[in-house]
Amino acid sequence: MKKLGFGLMRLPLVDPDNVKSVDIELIKKMADRFLEQGYTYFDTAYPYHEGYSETAFREVVVKRHPRDRYTLTDKMPTRFVKTAEDFDTFFEMQLKRCGVDYFDYYLLHNLNRERYKNMQRLGGFDYIARKKAEGRVLHTGFSFHDDSALLEQILTDHPEVEYVQLQINYIDWDSPTIEAGKCYDVCCRHGKPVIVMEPIKGGSLAQVPEEALELMKEYAPDASPASWAIRYAASLDNVTVVLSGMSDLEQMEDNTAFMQDFKPLNPDERKILHQVREIINSTRAIPCTACRYCSPGCPMNIAIPEYFRIYNTLQQFDPEREWNNVETYYNNLIHTHGKPSDCIECGQCEAACPQHLPIIEDLVKVSGIFERSDR
């Protein structure tokens, strides 16, 4: 299987203000081009385009191509599962929406601490294992948005799962919040192949600062910033497929072209991406180095560097593209730590900060973004 997958979360729209108005005719052209070039992997989920991603796949691919020409991944919407009976309800609905008799890959969607507890309580892992035994799912796994310690626990508790879908890109690799590199290493230790989501960080890494773009163009004039990001993820040995949420035919042509005869990053390209990462990180709104001198002793147990990191992400990249992603990690943090607004202004963090940052003031900024009543 080629290492590029077609992610169906950001499909082209007829009406930009209506996520349900997927452009079926354009998606047909994109899917046909994808399949013509020997690519097979499609990825959807229950909430994408408020359900219209799954039905679009049925119209565009299932009704127009034989079943052995494509591979389909779908996901159990763990966010909405309240009772054990819900599993069957969602699963059967998804099969009907997609127009298939079985899924090649079926994942528990978007696990974090809260959802993992719920899946343990309701038997989510047992359910997908039963679907596999029945032949209605060929491979099982889960997508994941939390820290490496939880991932270690899940894979220890459930060695039967076959795949893990992770957010991996060259910005998030060393992130103390997303822990992409650490999570990848956990999967490697447990022998679980990785499916990569968000290699371009929701499209943000397709538009890098001018200084970074010049470095890329000097080395490879015809290579897009997106190609650097996707190749970074695809160069990891334990990665099976890298998903790209292609939104138009131009993106489709670009991605399929540079992945057709895929070549992993060479040492010079890795050095350039390291420089690009440094350039992007230098534009941080809050110049926190994540040394963590501020955190020990905080009476409210506020995860200061982690909150600053996700705030910086919103400032560095397109806020509308990044909001859903950073909100997920923000919600993870507030389950185990104090919120930014819990700060009692004791000042111990500012006294400890070697960068002499106005941490109390900066926490107010973070709180103002993430705790707004209109969000």
Contacts in CASP RR format, 6 or more apart in sequence:
PFRMAT RR
TARGET T0000
AUTHOR 0000-0000-0000
METHOD contacts of the structure
MODEL  1
MKKLGFGLMRLPLVDPDNVKSVDIELIKKMADRFLEQGYTYFDTAYPYHE
GYSETAFREVVVKRHPRDRYTLTDKMPTRFVKTAEDFDTFFEMQLKRCGV
DYFDYYLLHNLNRERYKNMQRLGGFDYIARKKAEGRVLHTGFSFHDDSAL
LEQILTDHPEVEYVQLQINYIDWDSPTIEAGKCYDVCCRHGKPVIVMEPI
KGGSLAQVPEEALELMKEYAPDASPASWAIRYAASLDNVTVVLSGMSDLE
QMEDNTAFMQDFKPLNPDERKILHQVREIINSTRAIPCTACRYCSPGCPM
NIAIPEYFRIYNTLQQFDPEREWNNVETYYNNLIHTHGKPSDCIECGQCE
AACPQHLPIIEDLVKVSGIFERSDR
1 40 0 8 1.000
1 41 0 8 1.000
1 71 0 8 1.000
1 240 0 8 1.000
1 241 0 8 1.000
2 38 0 8 1.000
2 39 0 8 1.000
2 40 0 8 1.000
2 41 0 8 1.000
2 241 0 8 1.000
2 259 0 8 1.000
2 260 0 8 1.000
2 262 0 8 1.000
3 234 0 8 1.000
3 239 0 8 1.000
3 240 0 8 1.000
3 241 0 8 1.000
3 242 0 8 1.000
3 259 0 8 1.000
3 262 0 8 1.000
4 39 0 8 1.000
4 41 0 8 1.000
4 230 0 8 1.000
4 234 0 8 1.000
4 241 0 8 1.000
4 242 0 8 1.000
4 244 0 8 1.000
4 255 0 8 1.000
4 256 0 8 1.000
4 259 0 8 1.000
4 262 0 8 1.000
5 39 0 8 1.000
5 41 0 8 1.000
5 42 0 8 1.000
5 43 0 8 1.000
5 241 0 8 1.000
5 242 0 8 1.000
5 243 0 8 1.000
5 244 0 8 1.000
6 30 0 8 1.000
6 31 0 8 1.000
6 34 0 8 1.000
6 39 0 8 1.000
6 41 0 8 1.000
6 42 0 8 1.000
6 43 0 8 1.000
6 243 0 8 1.000
6 244 0 8 1.000
6 245 0 8 1.000
6 246 0 8 1.000
7 42 0 8 1.000
7 43 0 8 1.000
7 44 0 8 1.000
7 243 0 8 1.000
7 244 0 8 1.000
7 245 0 8 1.000
7 246 0 8 1.000
8 42 0 8 1.000
8 43 0 8 1.000
8 44 0 8 1.000
8 48 0 8 1.000
8 49 0 8 1.000
8 53 0 8 1.000
8 56 0 8 1.000
8 57 0 8 1.000
8 245 0 8 1.000
9 43 0 8 1.000
9 44 0 8 1.000
9 45 0 8 1.000
9 48 0 8 1.000
9 49 0 8 1.000
9 53 0 8 1.000
9 245 0 8 1.000
10 202 0 8 1.000
10 245 0 8 1.000
10 246 0 8 1.000
10 247 0 8 1.000
11 22 0 8 1.000
11 23 0 8 1.000
11 27 0 8 1.000
11 49 0 8 1.000
11 53 0 8 1.000
11 56 0 8 1.000
11 247 0 8 1.000
12 22 0 8 1.000
12 23 0 8 1.000
12 26 0 8 1.000
12 27 0 8 1.000
12 30 0 8 1.000
12 247 0 8 1.000
12 248 0 8 1.000
13 19 0 8 1.000
13 21 0 8 1.000
13 22 0 8 1.000
13 23 0 8 1.000
14 21 0 8 1.000
14 22 0 8 1.000
14 23 0 8 1.000
15 21 0 8 1.000
19 49 0 8 1.000
19 50 0 8 1.000
19 52 0 8 1.000
20 49 0 8 1.000
20 50 0 8 1.000
20 51 0 8 1.000
20 52 0 8 1.000
22 49 0 8 1.000
22 52 0 8 1.000
22 53 0 8 1.000
22 56 0 8 1.000
24 56 0 8 1.000
24 59 0 8 1.000
24 60 0 8 1.000
26 248 0 8 1.000
26 249 0 8 1.000
27 56 0 8 1.000
27 60 0 8 1.000
28 60 0 8 1.000
28 64 0 8 1.000
29 249 0 8 1.000
30 246 0 8 1.000
30 248 0 8 1.000
30 249 0 8 1.000
30 252 0 8 1.000
31 42 0 8 1.000
31 60 0 8 1.000
31 61 0 8 1.000
32 64 0 8 1.000
33 249 0 8 1.000
33 252 0 8 1.000
33 253 0 8 1.000
33 256 0 8 1.000
34 252 0 8 1.000
34 256 0 8 1.000
35 61 0 8 1.000
35 65 0 8 1.000
35 69 0 8 1.000
35 70 0 8 1.000
37 256 0 8 1.000
37 260 0 8 1.000
39 256 0 8 1.000
39 259 0 8 1.000
40 69 0 8 1.000
40 70 0 8 1.000
40 71 0 8 1.000
41 70 0 8 1.000
41 71 0 8 1.000
41 73 0 8 1.000
41 241 0 8 1.000
41 243 0 8 1.000
42 57 0 8 1.000
42 61 0 8 1.000
42 70 0 8 1.000
42 71 0 8 1.000
42 72 0 8 1.000
42 73 0 8 1.000
43 73 0 8 1.000
43 195 0 8 1.000
43 197 0 8 1.000
43 243 0 8 1.000
44 53 0 8 1.000
44 54 0 8 1.000
44 57 0 8 1.000
44 72 0 8 1.000
44 73 0 8 1.000
44 74 0 8 1.000
44 75 0 8 1.000
44 98 0 8 1.000
45 53 0 8 1.000
45 54 0 8 1.000
45 74 0 8 1.000
45 75 0 8 1.000
45 77 0 8 1.000
45 109 0 8 1.000
46 54 0 8 1.000
46 74 0 8 1.000
46 75 0 8 1.000
46 76 0 8 1.000
46 77 0 8 1.000
46 80 0 8 1.000
46 90 0 8 1.000
46 93 0 8 1.000
46 94 0 8 1.000
46 109 0 8 1.000
47 77 0 8 1.000
47 79 0 8 1.000
48 54 0 8 1.000
49 56 0 8 1.000
51 97 0 8 1.000
54 74 0 8 1.000
54 94 0 8 1.000
54 97 0 8 1.000
54 98 0 8 1.000
55 97 0 8 1.000
55 98 0 8 1.000
57 72 0 8 1.000
57 98 0 8 1.000
58 97 0 8 1.000
58 98 0 8 1.000
58 99 0 8 1.000
58 100 0 8 1.000
61 70 0 8 1.000
62 98 0 8 1.000
62 99 0 8 1.000
62 100 0 8 1.000
67 100 0 8 1.000
71 104 0 8 1.000
71 105 0 8 1.000
72 98 0 8 1.000
72 100 0 8 1.000
72 103 0 8 1.000
72 104 0 8 1.000
72 105 0 8 1.000
73 103 0 8 1.000
73 104 0 8 1.000
73 105 0 8 1.000
73 106 0 8 1.000
73 107 0 8 1.000
73 195 0 8 1.000
74 94 0 8 1.000
74 98 0 8 1.000
74 103 0 8 1.000
74 105 0 8 1.000
74 106 0 8 1.000
74 107 0 8 1.000
75 106 0 8 1.000
75 107 0 8 1.000
75 108 0 8 1.000
75 109 0 8 1.000
75 110 0 8 1.000
75 143 0 8 1.000
76 87 0 8 1.000
76 90 0 8 1.000
76 91 0 8 1.000
76 106 0 8 1.000
76 107 0 8 1.000
76 108 0 8 1.000
76 109 0 8 1.000
76 124 0 8 1.000
76 127 0 8 1.000
76 128 0 8 1.000
77 90 0 8 1.000
77 109 0 8 1.000
78 108 0 8 1.000
78 109 0 8 1.000
78 110 0 8 1.000
78 111 0 8 1.000
78 115 0 8 1.000
78 118 0 8 1.000
78 119 0 8 1.000
79 109 0 8 1.000
79 110 0 8 1.000
79 115 0 8 1.000
80 86 0 8 1.000
80 90 0 8 1.000
81 87 0 8 1.000
81 90 0 8 1.000
81 118 0 8 1.000
81 119 0 8 1.000
81 122 0 8 1.000
81 124 0 8 1.000
83 122 0 8 1.000
84 122 0 8 1.000
84 123 0 8 1.000
84 127 0 8 1.000
86 122 0 8 1.000
87 122 0 8 1.000
87 124 0 8 1.000
87 127 0 8 1.000
91 127 0 8 1.000
91 131 0 8 1.000
91 136 0 8 1.000
94 103 0 8 1.000
95 101 0 8 1.000
95 102 0 8 1.000
95 103 0 8 1.000
95 136 0 8 1.000
101 136 0 8 1.000
102 135 0 8 1.000
102 136 0 8 1.000
102 137 0 8 1.000
102 138 0 8 1.000
103 136 0 8 1.000
103 137 0 8 1.000
103 138 0 8 1.000
104 138 0 8 1.000
104 139 0 8 1.000
105 137 0 8 1.000
105 138 0 8 1.000
105 139 0 8 1.000
105 140 0 8 1.000
105 141 0 8 1.000
105 163 0 8 1.000
105 195 0 8 1.000
106 128 0 8 1.000
106 131 0 8 1.000
106 132 0 8 1.000
106 137 0 8 1.000
106 139 0 8 1.000
106 140 0 8 1.000
106 141 0 8 1.000
107 128 0 8 1.000
107 140 0 8 1.000
107 141 0 8 1.000
107 142 0 8 1.000
107 143 0 8 1.000
107 163 0 8 1.000
107 165 0 8 1.000
108 115 0 8 1.000
108 119 0 8 1.000
108 124 0 8 1.000
108 125 0 8 1.000
108 128 0 8 1.000
108 141 0 8 1.000
108 142 0 8 1.000
108 143 0 8 1.000
109 142 0 8 1.000
109 143 0 8 1.000
110 143 0 8 1.000
110 144 0 8 1.000
110 145 0 8 1.000
110 328 0 8 1.000
111 119 0 8 1.000
111 142 0 8 1.000
111 143 0 8 1.000
111 144 0 8 1.000
111 145 0 8 1.000
111 146 0 8 1.000
111 150 0 8 1.000
111 154 0 8 1.000
112 144 0 8 1.000
112 145 0 8 1.000
112 146 0 8 1.000
112 150 0 8 1.000
112 328 0 8 1.000
112 331 0 8 1.000
112 332 0 8 1.000
113 146 0 8 1.000
113 150 0 8 1.000
113 332 0 8 1.000
113 335 0 8 1.000
113 336 0 8 1.000
114 335 0 8 1.000
116 146 0 8 1.000
116 150 0 8 1.000
116 153 0 8 1.000
116 154 0 8 1.000
119 125 0 8 1.000
120 157 0 8 1.000
125 158 0 8 1.000
125 160 0 8 1.000
125 161 0 8 1.000
128 137 0 8 1.000
128 140 0 8 1.000
128 141 0 8 1.000
129 140 0 8 1.000
129 160 0 8 1.000
131 137 0 8 1.000
131 140 0 8 1.000
132 138 0 8 1.000
132 139 0 8 1.000
132 140 0 8 1.000
139 162 0 8 1.000
139 163 0 8 1.000
140 160 0 8 1.000
140 161 0 8 1.000
140 162 0 8 1.000
140 163 0 8 1.000
141 161 0 8 1.000
141 162 0 8 1.000
141 163 0 8 1.000
141 164 0 8 1.000
141 165 0 8 1.000
142 154 0 8 1.000
142 161 0 8 1.000
142 164 0 8 1.000
142 165 0 8 1.000
143 164 0 8 1.000
143 165 0 8 1.000
143 166 0 8 1.000
143 195 0 8 1.000
143 197 0 8 1.000
144 151 0 8 1.000
144 154 0 8 1.000
144 164 0 8 1.000
144 165 0 8 1.000
144 166 0 8 1.000
144 183 0 8 1.000
145 167 0 8 1.000
145 328 0 8 1.000
145 329 0 8 1.000
145 332 0 8 1.000
146 332 0 8 1.000
147 179 0 8 1.000
147 182 0 8 1.000
147 183 0 8 1.000
147 332 0 8 1.000
148 179 0 8 1.000
148 181 0 8 1.000
148 182 0 8 1.000
148 183 0 8 1.000
148 185 0 8 1.000
148 186 0 8 1.000
151 164 0 8 1.000
151 183 0 8 1.000
151 186 0 8 1.000
151 187 0 8 1.000
152 186 0 8 1.000
155 161 0 8 1.000
155 164 0 8 1.000
155 186 0 8 1.000
155 187 0 8 1.000
155 190 0 8 1.000
155 192 0 8 1.000
156 190 0 8 1.000
159 190 0 8 1.000
161 192 0 8 1.000
162 192 0 8 1.000
162 193 0 8 1.000
163 192 0 8 1.000
163 193 0 8 1.000
163 194 0 8 1.000
163 195 0 8 1.000
163 240 0 8 1.000
164 183 0 8 1.000
164 187 0 8 1.000
164 192 0 8 1.000
164 193 0 8 1.000
164 194 0 8 1.000
164 195 0 8 1.000
165 194 0 8 1.000
165 195 0 8 1.000
165 196 0 8 1.000
165 197 0 8 1.000
166 180 0 8 1.000
166 183 0 8 1.000
166 184 0 8 1.000
166 187 0 8 1.000
166 194 0 8 1.000
166 195 0 8 1.000
166 196 0 8 1.000
166 197 0 8 1.000
167 178 0 8 1.000
167 180 0 8 1.000
167 196 0 8 1.000
167 197 0 8 1.000
167 198 0 8 1.000
167 325 0 8 1.000
168 180 0 8 1.000
168 181 0 8 1.000
168 183 0 8 1.000
168 184 0 8 1.000
168 194 0 8 1.000
168 196 0 8 1.000
168 197 0 8 1.000
168 198 0 8 1.000
168 199 0 8 1.000
168 233 0 8 1.000
168 236 0 8 1.000
168 239 0 8 1.000
169 180 0 8 1.000
169 198 0 8 1.000
169 199 0 8 1.000
169 200 0 8 1.000
169 201 0 8 1.000
169 205 0 8 1.000
169 229 0 8 1.000
169 232 0 8 1.000
169 233 0 8 1.000
170 205 0 8 1.000
170 228 0 8 1.000
170 229 0 8 1.000
170 232 0 8 1.000
170 273 0 8 1.000
170 276 0 8 1.000
170 277 0 8 1.000
171 201 0 8 1.000
171 205 0 8 1.000
171 277 0 8 1.000
171 280 0 8 1.000
171 281 0 8 1.000
172 178 0 8 1.000
172 180 0 8 1.000
172 198 0 8 1.000
172 201 0 8 1.000
173 180 0 8 1.000
173 181 0 8 1.000
174 180 0 8 1.000
174 181 0 8 1.000
175 309 0 8 1.000
176 290 0 8 1.000
176 305 0 8 1.000
176 306 0 8 1.000
176 309 0 8 1.000
177 306 0 8 1.000
177 309 0 8 1.000
177 310 0 8 1.000
177 329 0 8 1.000
177 333 0 8 1.000
178 329 0 8 1.000
184 194 0 8 1.000
184 236 0 8 1.000
184 238 0 8 1.000
187 193 0 8 1.000
187 194 0 8 1.000
187 238 0 8 1.000
188 238 0 8 1.000
191 238 0 8 1.000
193 238 0 8 1.000
193 239 0 8 1.000
193 240 0 8 1.000
194 236 0 8 1.000
194 238 0 8 1.000
194 239 0 8 1.000
194 240 0 8 1.000
195 239 0 8 1.000
195 240 0 8 1.000
195 241 0 8 1.000
195 243 0 8 1.000
196 233 0 8 1.000
196 234 0 8 1.000
196 236 0 8 1.000
196 239 0 8 1.000
196 241 0 8 1.000
196 242 0 8 1.000
196 243 0 8 1.000
197 243 0 8 1.000
198 243 0 8 1.000
198 325 0 8 1.000
199 205 0 8 1.000
199 229 0 8 1.000
199 230 0 8 1.000
199 232 0 8 1.000
199 233 0 8 1.000
199 234 0 8 1.000
199 242 0 8 1.000
199 243 0 8 1.000
199 244 0 8 1.000
200 206 0 8 1.000
200 226 0 8 1.000
200 229 0 8 1.000
200 230 0 8 1.000
200 244 0 8 1.000
200 245 0 8 1.000
201 229 0 8 1.000
201 317 0 8 1.000
201 322 0 8 1.000
201 325 0 8 1.000
202 245 0 8 1.000
202 321 0 8 1.000
202 322 0 8 1.000
202 325 0 8 1.000
203 226 0 8 1.000
203 318 0 8 1.000
203 321 0 8 1.000
204 316 0 8 1.000
204 317 0 8 1.000
204 318 0 8 1.000
204 321 0 8 1.000
204 322 0 8 1.000
205 225 0 8 1.000
205 226 0 8 1.000
205 228 0 8 1.000
205 229 0 8 1.000
206 224 0 8 1.000
206 225 0 8 1.000
206 226 0 8 1.000
206 229 0 8 1.000
207 225 0 8 1.000
207 318 0 8 1.000
208 216 0 8 1.000
208 225 0 8 1.000
208 276 0 8 1.000
208 279 0 8 1.000
208 280 0 8 1.000
209 279 0 8 1.000
209 280 0 8 1.000
209 283 0 8 1.000
211 279 0 8 1.000
212 225 0 8 1.000
212 275 0 8 1.000
212 276 0 8 1.000
212 279 0 8 1.000
212 280 0 8 1.000
213 225 0 8 1.000
215 272 0 8 1.000
215 275 0 8 1.000
215 276 0 8 1.000
215 279 0 8 1.000
216 223 0 8 1.000
216 225 0 8 1.000
216 228 0 8 1.000
216 272 0 8 1.000
216 276 0 8 1.000
217 223 0 8 1.000
219 268 0 8 1.000
219 269 0 8 1.000
219 272 0 8 1.000
220 269 0 8 1.000
223 258 0 8 1.000
224 254 0 8 1.000
224 258 0 8 1.000
226 244 0 8 1.000
226 251 0 8 1.000
226 254 0 8 1.000
226 255 0 8 1.000
227 254 0 8 1.000
227 255 0 8 1.000
227 258 0 8 1.000
228 269 0 8 1.000
228 272 0 8 1.000
228 273 0 8 1.000
228 276 0 8 1.000
230 242 0 8 1.000
230 244 0 8 1.000
230 255 0 8 1.000
230 258 0 8 1.000
230 259 0 8 1.000
231 258 0 8 1.000
231 259 0 8 1.000
231 262 0 8 1.000
231 263 0 8 1.000
231 264 0 8 1.000
231 265 0 8 1.000
231 269 0 8 1.000
232 265 0 8 1.000
232 273 0 8 1.000
233 239 0 8 1.000
233 242 0 8 1.000
234 242 0 8 1.000
234 259 0 8 1.000
234 262 0 8 1.000
234 264 0 8 1.000
235 264 0 8 1.000
235 265 0 8 1.000
244 251 0 8 1.000
244 255 0 8 1.000
245 251 0 8 1.000
246 252 0 8 1.000
246 255 0 8 1.000
265 273 0 8 1.000
280 316 0 8 1.000
283 316 0 8 1.000
284 312 0 8 1.000
284 315 0 8 1.000
284 316 0 8 1.000
285 311 0 8 1.000
285 312 0 8 1.000
285 315 0 8 1.000
285 316 0 8 1.000
286 308 0 8 1.000
286 311 0 8 1.000
286 312 0 8 1.000
286 357 0 8 1.000
286 362 0 8 1.000
286 365 0 8 1.000
287 355 0 8 1.000
287 357 0 8 1.000
288 304 0 8 1.000
288 305 0 8 1.000
288 308 0 8 1.000
288 309 0 8 1.000
288 312 0 8 1.000
288 355 0 8 1.000
288 357 0 8 1.000
289 354 0 8 1.000
289 355 0 8 1.000
290 305 0 8 1.000
290 308 0 8 1.000
290 309 0 8 1.000
291 305 0 8 1.000
291 354 0 8 1.000
291 355 0 8 1.000
292 305 0 8 1.000
293 352 0 8 1.000
293 353 0 8 1.000
293 354 0 8 1.000
294 304 0 8 1.000
294 305 0 8 1.000
294 348 0 8 1.000
294 349 0 8 1.000
294 350 0 8 1.000
294 352 0 8 1.000
294 353 0 8 1.000
294 359 0 8 1.000
295 302 0 8 1.000
295 303 0 8 1.000
295 304 0 8 1.000
295 305 0 8 1.000
295 349 0 8 1.000
296 352 0 8 1.000
297 348 0 8 1.000
298 304 0 8 1.000
298 348 0 8 1.000
298 349 0 8 1.000
299 344 0 8 1.000
299 346 0 8 1.000
299 348 0 8 1.000
300 338 0 8 1.000
300 342 0 8 1.000
300 343 0 8 1.000
300 344 0 8 1.000
301 337 0 8 1.000
301 338 0 8 1.000
302 337 0 8 1.000
302 338 0 8 1.000
302 339 0 8 1.000
302 340 0 8 1.000
302 342 0 8 1.000
302 343 0 8 1.000
302 363 0 8 1.000
303 333 0 8 1.000
303 336 0 8 1.000
303 337 0 8 1.000
303 338 0 8 1.000
304 349 0 8 1.000
304 359 0 8 1.000
304 363 0 8 1.000
306 329 0 8 1.000
306 333 0 8 1.000
306 337 0 8 1.000
307 330 0 8 1.000
307 333 0 8 1.000
307 340 0 8 1.000
307 363 0 8 1.000
307 366 0 8 1.000
307 370 0 8 1.000
308 362 0 8 1.000
308 366 0 8 1.000
310 326 0 8 1.000
310 329 0 8 1.000
310 330 0 8 1.000
311 362 0 8 1.000
311 365 0 8 1.000
311 366 0 8 1.000
311 369 0 8 1.000
311 370 0 8 1.000
313 322 0 8 1.000
313 325 0 8 1.000
313 326 0 8 1.000
314 322 0 8 1.000
314 323 0 8 1.000
314 326 0 8 1.000
314 369 0 8 1.000
327 370 0 8 1.000
327 375 0 8 1.000
330 370 0 8 1.000
339 367 0 8 1.000
339 371 0 8 1.000
340 363 0 8 1.000
340 364 0 8 1.000
340 366 0 8 1.000
340 367 0 8 1.000
340 368 0 8 1.000
340 370 0 8 1.000
340 371 0 8 1.000
341 363 0 8 1.000
341 367 0 8 1.000
341 371 0 8 1.000
343 360 0 8 1.000
343 363 0 8 1.000
343 364 0 8 1.000
345 360 0 8 1.000
347 359 0 8 1.000
347 360 0 8 1.000
349 359 0 8 1.000
349 360 0 8 1.000
350 356 0 8 1.000
350 357 0 8 1.000
350 358 0 8 1.000
350 359 0 8 1.000
350 360 0 8 1.000
353 359 0 8 1.000
END
